[in-house]
Amino acid sequence: MKRLVSLLILAAAVLLVPAGPAVAAPPVAYSNPIANQRADTHVWKHTDGYYYMTATVPEYDRIVLRRATTVQGLAGASETVIWRKHASGEMSANIWAPEIHFIDGRWYVYFTAGRADDRFRIRMYVLESSSANPLTGAWTERGRIVTAWDTFSLDETTFVHNGVRYLAWAQQEPGVATNSNLYLARMSNPWTITGTPVRLAVPTLAWETRGYAVNEGPAVIVRNGRVFMTYSASATDANYCLGLLTASATANLLSASSWTKSPNPVFVSNAATGQHGPGHNSFTVAEDGQSDLIVYHDRNYRDISGDPLNDPNRRTRVQKFYWNADGAPNFGIPIPDGLHPVRLRSHNVPDRYLRHWEFRARLDPNVTALADSQFRIVPGLAGGGSVSLESTNYPGSYLRHRNNEAWVDRADGTALFNADASFQRRSGLADAAGVSFESVNFPGRYLRHVNYLLRLETATDALSRGDATFHLE
C-alpha cells in the first residue's frame, strides 16, 4: 500500500510539472555557452514554436534579435539588427539590456540607453512592432518610460500576475545613497506605468555592495504559490551575483512588506567550474515545456583589466534549475562549459537522488546542495563505447568504484582508475525507460544502492534490479 501511495503521488506530480514540478522533468541536452559576447540575455518562448533571443552587444550601439526552434539552436541562429542608436540626443549611447515580450498581439522590446553627450544619463525606453515576425517587421519607438524621478534607471521587465501587468526595474532614488534599487508599479499600457511605485529592495548586504551598491536586472517566475524575483547585485565583475525576493502569490505585490529578501545570494561565481560574475538573468522553459531554465551571462575568467563595462567577453549561458521540497527555486552553481549535467533519481526510492557526501556516493532526498547531485555523462575514460560520470562541482573528478564502494575521486590518469570510472550504459534493469550502469572491469556488476549507499554489485533479483535503475532528470 505504501508503494502504491508513492506511485500515485509521483503520477500526480508529473501531471503538475508545467506549474512547478515536484519531481523534475527529463534532462536537457544543451551545451554552453550559447553565445559569446552577448550579455543581459533575454529569451522569449513564443506560441509560434520559436525561441526569440536578444542581448546587450559589447559595442552598446544596437539591438539584435535571433530565433530558433530549440534553445541550442539559438547558438547558431543568424542575428538581425532591428534598431540602432540615435546619432545624438536620447538613445544615442549605452544601449543596454534589451528584453523582448509579446503583449496583446504585438511585440515589445524594452531597453535602456544614455546620450552621446552624457553616456550615463541612463533611462528606459520601449519599441513596438505589429509584425508576426519581429526580425523582419518595422519597429516604432514608443519613447521613454516615465518614472517618479528623472534619474538613472534601467533593466525594466514586465510580467502579468493575477490579471495585472507590472513593470519591475532598477533606479537611483534621490536621498537613497545607493547606485540602484528595485521598484515595482502597475502598467496602464506596455510603455506607461500608473499609480504609486513601490521600492522593493535596497542593496544593504555585503554581497550586494561589492564595488557598487547595486540591485538591478529583475526577473520574475511564479511557481508553487509564490512570486520569485531574482535580481543582480554588486559590480559587473566576478562579484556580480543573483539575489532573490519572494512574495506569496496572493499577496499585494505593491506592498514592500509582502516581499522577503533572501539573506544570501542564490547564484554566485564558482572558481572550480570556471564561471565568474553570473547575473542579469531571464527565465524560459525547455522545448517540452517541462524543465525550467535560467538564462544568464558570465565570464570564464575572474580578473579583468580596467572597467568591467569595457570588457566584451560576457557570454550567454543556459541551465536547468530545480525546485526544493519547500517550493523554492534551486539554481545550484554555474555549471562548467560544455555538455549540461543530469541528475539520477532512484527508480525504487523516487524521492532520492544520487549525490556525493564527503565524496562517498549515496542516495539522499531534497539535495539542496544541488551540484552534489549533478553529473555529466561523458565518453568513458576507458573507451570502448563506455561512459563516465563526471562531478559538476568537482570537474575532473568521477564516480568510480573501489573496494566495491562508489566514490567521487579525482582522475589520476592510471588504467585502473579509468576502468573503475567507466561503465557500459544499459537500459534500466527494472524499467527500460531508466538507465543502469554496468562496470567495465567487472562485467555483470552494476552501480546500485544498498541502504542508500552506492555499491558495485550484481543485480539478480527484482530488488537489486530496482536498486540499480535510475531515471535521468
N, C-alpha and C positions, 0 to 999 in steps of 0.2 A: 504493500500500500504506500509506504514512504517513497519508493522509487516511482510509482505511478504519479503521486502528487508532484514530485520533482519534474517529471517529464511534462506534466500539464502546465506547470509554471514556466518551463522553458519554452513550450509552444506558444504560450500567451506572450512571452517576451519577444519572440521572433515576430509575431504579428504587429507588435508595437514599435518595431525598430525605427521607422521614419520619425516618430515623435520623441525618441530618446531611448536607445537600446539598453535593456538590462543585460542582455548577452550581446556582445559586439558582433558586427556584420563580417562577411567574408573579407579576406585580406585584399589589399590593393597592391598593384604591381608597378608603382611609379619609380622613376629614377631621378635623383636630384643632382644638380639644380635643374629647375625648369627653364630658367632664362638668366643669362649673365647680364650684368649692368642694367638691371631693372629692379627698382625699389618701390616700397609703399604699394605693393601689388594688390589689385582688387580683381576678383574673379566672380562673374555672374553666370550661373547656370540657367539658361533660358528654356522656355517651353518649345522652342523650335529645334531642340536637340543639340544646340551648340553651347559651349562654354565661351564666354567673352572675357578677355583679359586686357586690362590697362594698367599702367605703372608709370612711375617717375623715370624719365630718362636722365642720364648724367649731365646732359647739356642744359637741362632745365628750360627748354625752349619750345616744347611742342607736346601734344597729347597724341598717344598712339593707341591703336586697338589691334588685337588679333583674335581669331576664333578657331575652334577645333571641336570635333565631336567627342573628344576624350581629353582628360586632364593632361596626360602625357603628350597628346597631340599638340598642345599649346607650345611645346618646346620647339617644334619645327614649323609652326604656322607662320605664314607671311604676315608682316606687320604693315598697317596702314596709318599714315598720319591724317588725323581727322581735323586738327586745328593747330595753328601756330601762334606764337606770342605776337602781340602788337609791336609795332616799331617804337612806340613811345607811349607815355601815359599809363593808365591802368592796364594790367595784364600784359606787361612788356618785359617781365623778368621773373626768375624763380618760379617757374610753372611746376607745382608740386602736387603729389598725392591725388591723382585723379581716381574717381570711382565711377563705375557705370551701373545704372539702375534702370529698370523698366517699370514705369508708373502710368497707370491708366492709359495704356496703349501707345505710349511714347517713351523714347529713350532719353535719359538724362545723364550727363556727366558732371559730377561735382569735382571742383579742383580749387587750388589756392594759387595766388600769384602776387608778385610785387610789381614795382615800377623800375624802369631802367635808371631813373634818376634817384631812386630810393628803394634798393633791392629788398630790403626787409620791411617795407611797408606792406606786409602780407595780409591779404584779405581773401574772402571766399566767394566763388563765382559758380555759375551754372550754365551749361549748354543743353540744348534740346534738339531732338530730331524725331520726325514723324515717320521716317523710313523703316521698312521692315528689317532691312539690313543696315545696321549703324556704321558699317565700314564703308558703305558706298553712298549713303544718304547725305543730304545737306544738313548742316548744324546751325542753329540760331543761338546767339548769345542772349541769355535771359538776364544777364547782369549780375550785380553783386548781391549777396545775401546780407541784408542789413540787420545788425545786432544792436544791443543797447549801447555799446561803446564803439567808437571808431578807432579800434586798436588792433594790434597783432592778433589775427585769428586764422585758423587753419583746420585741415583734416576733418571736414564735415562728412558725416554719413547719415543716411536716413533709413528708418525701419518703421514697420507698422505693428502695433500691438493692441489687441482688443479693439480693433477698428479705428484706432487713432494713429495718424502718421506723425512721427517725431523727427527732429533733427538733433543729432549729438555732434559736438565739435569742441575744439580747444581754443582758448582765448586768454589774452593777458588782460586782467581786470585792473582798472585804476584802484590804487590803495591796497592791493594784494601783492606782496613782494615775491612774486614767482615769475617764471617765464611764460607758463601757460597752465590753465586749469581746465577741467571738463565741465561742459554745460549741456543742458537739455531743454528743448522747447517744442511745443506743438507747431505744426505747419498748416497754413491755410491753402497753400498750393506748393508745387515742388521747388519753388525758389523763394518762398516767403515764410518766415516764422511769425507766430502770433502769440499773444499773451505774454506773461512774465517768465523769462527763462529761469531755470534753477541751476545753481552751481552744485555739481555732484561731487567733485573731488578736487583737492588741492595737494600738490606734492609736498609732503612733510616728512616722509620716512627716508631713512638713509639711502635706500636703493632707488628712490625717486629723485634724488637731488645730487647725483654724482655728475659733476661737470656743469649741469644746469638743473634748475628746479622745474621739471617738466612732467606734465600729464598731457598726452596727446594721442592721436590716432585711435579713437574709439571704434570698436566693432561689436556688434550685438548678435547673440544667438539665444533663442528661447527653447528651453527643454525642461522636462521634469518639474513643471510648476514654478519655474523661476526664470528670471531675465538675467542673463550674464552679459556683462560688458567688459571686454578686455580693453586695455589701453597701454600705451608705450610710455616709458619713463626714463629720465636721465638723458645724458648726451648721446649723440648718434654714433658713438664708437662702441667698444666692447662692453661698455656699461649699459648700453641700451637693453631693455628687458620689458616683459609684459607683466602688468598688474591685472587685478580682477575686481570688479564691482558686482554685487549680487543684490537682486531685489525679488520679492515674491511676485509671481505673475498676476496676482490680484491686488497688488499694492498700487498706490498713487505714485506713478513714476516721477511726477513733477514735485515730489517732496523729497528733499535730500535725506531725510531720516529713513526713507524706505530702502536706502542703499547701504550696503556694508562693504567696506574695503578689506580685502584680504591683507593680513599683516606682512606677508612675504610675497615676493614675485612668483609668478606661476610658470615662467619660461625665461631662461637665462642662458648666457654664454656657457659653452662646455668645451674645455680645452681638450678632453680626451677624444671627442668626436670632431674637433677642428672647426667648430661653429662659434662665431663671435658676433655679439650685438643683435640677437634676434628681436624683431619687432615689427611694428606697423602692419598688423595682420588683417586679413579678412577671412570669412568663413564660406565654405561651399560644401557640397556633398559629392560623393563618388558617383560614377556612372549608373550604378544600380540603385541609387537613391538611398542607400542604407548607411554607408560609412560617413561620418562627419569628418571634414578636412579643415585644417588650418593652413592658410597660405600666408607666407611671411617673407621678409628678406633678412639676410645676414651677410657676413663676410667670412671667408675661410682663412683669415689671419687676424691676429689680435692688434698688432702695432700699426699705427697709422702715422704717416708723416704729414704734419700740418693739420688744417681744419678738416674734420671728417666729411663736411659737406662738399669738399673738393676731391674727395676720394671716390672714384666712379664705380667701385667694384662690389657694391651690394648686389646680391643675387636673389632671384625669386625661387623659393622652395615651397614644397607642399608635403604635408604628412598627415596621416590619420591620427585622430585622438580618440580617447575613450572616456567613459563615464564611471566615476566611482560609485560604490554602493549607496552613498548618501546623495547621489544625483548631481554632484558637482563635476565639471569637466576636469580631465587629467590630460595635460599636454605632454607630460614626460619631459624629455630633453630633446634639443635639436639633434636629429639623427645624423649619422655620418653621410657624406656624399655617396652617391651610388644607389644600389637597389634598396628599396624600402623593406624594413624588417617585418616580421609577423609575430603573433603570439600563438602559443599552443595550448588550447583548452583541453582538459581531460575529457575523454569520452564518457567514462563511467562515474566521474565526480565533476559534473559540468560547471560547478561554481569555482573550480580551482584551475590555476594556470601554472605551467612550467615556469619556474624562475630560479635564480641562484640567490642563495643566502650565505654570505661569507664564502662564496664560490662553490658551495655544495648545491647540487641541483635537486629541487624538490617541488611539490605542488602546494600552492597557497591560494586562499580566496582573497578577493579585494586587495590586489597588489597595488598599493598606492605609489610605491617606488616603481613606476611603470617600466622604466628601462631595464630593470632586473628581469622582466618577463618578455623582453623583445629580443629576437634573434634574426639574423639574416641567414637565409638558406642559400649557401654559395657552393660553387663547384668543390667537390671533395678534395681535401688535402692529399689523399692517397690516389686520386684519379680514378680511372676505370668506371666512369659514369656515376660515381658516388657523390654524396653531398656532405657538407659540414655545416654546423650551426654556429655562427659567429655572434658573440655577445655584442649588443648595441652600445652599452655604456663602457665596455672594455674592448674596443676594436683590437683585433689581433689575438684575442682570447676565444677559445672554442669549447663547446660542450664535448667532453671526451670521457671515456671510461678508464678507470684504473682500480684494480682490485675489485672489479665488478660494480663499483660505485661510480655515479656520474658527477663530474665536477666541471667547472669552467676554469680552464687553465690557459696560461699564455703559451702560444705555439713556440716550440723550440727548434723546429726545423728537422727533427730526427724522424727517421722512418717509423719508429714505434709510435711517436706522438701522432704523426699523420694518419696512421692506421687506426689508432684509438679514437681519433676525432672524425672518422669517416664512416658513413652509413649508406646503405642502399635504401633509397626511399621507396616504400611499398604502399599499396593501397591499405587502408586501415584494416587490421586483422579482425576487428569486431564490427566495422562499418566501412564499406568501400568508399563512402564519401569522406572518410577521415584519412589519416596518414599514419604509418608506422615506420620505425627506423631500425633496420637490421644491421648489426655490426659487420664491418668489412673483414676484420681479422678474426671474428668468432661467428661465422655464419650459423644461423639458427637461433641466435640470441638477439634480443630486442631491447631497446630502451623501454622500461616500464616502471611504474611506481609500485612500491611496496611500503605500506604505512606512510604514504605520501612522500617518501624519499625515492629518487630516481636511481634505478639499478640496471645492469645488463643481465638479462635472464632469458630463459626460454619462455615461450608462450604456448602452452599445450592444452589449456582448457579455457572455458568461456571467461572466467575471471581474469586470467592472465592476459588473454587477448584484449579484453576491455582495458586492462591496465596499460597495455602497450599501444593503445589507439588514441590519437589526438586530432583535434579539429583546428585548422588554421584560421586565425582571425587577424 
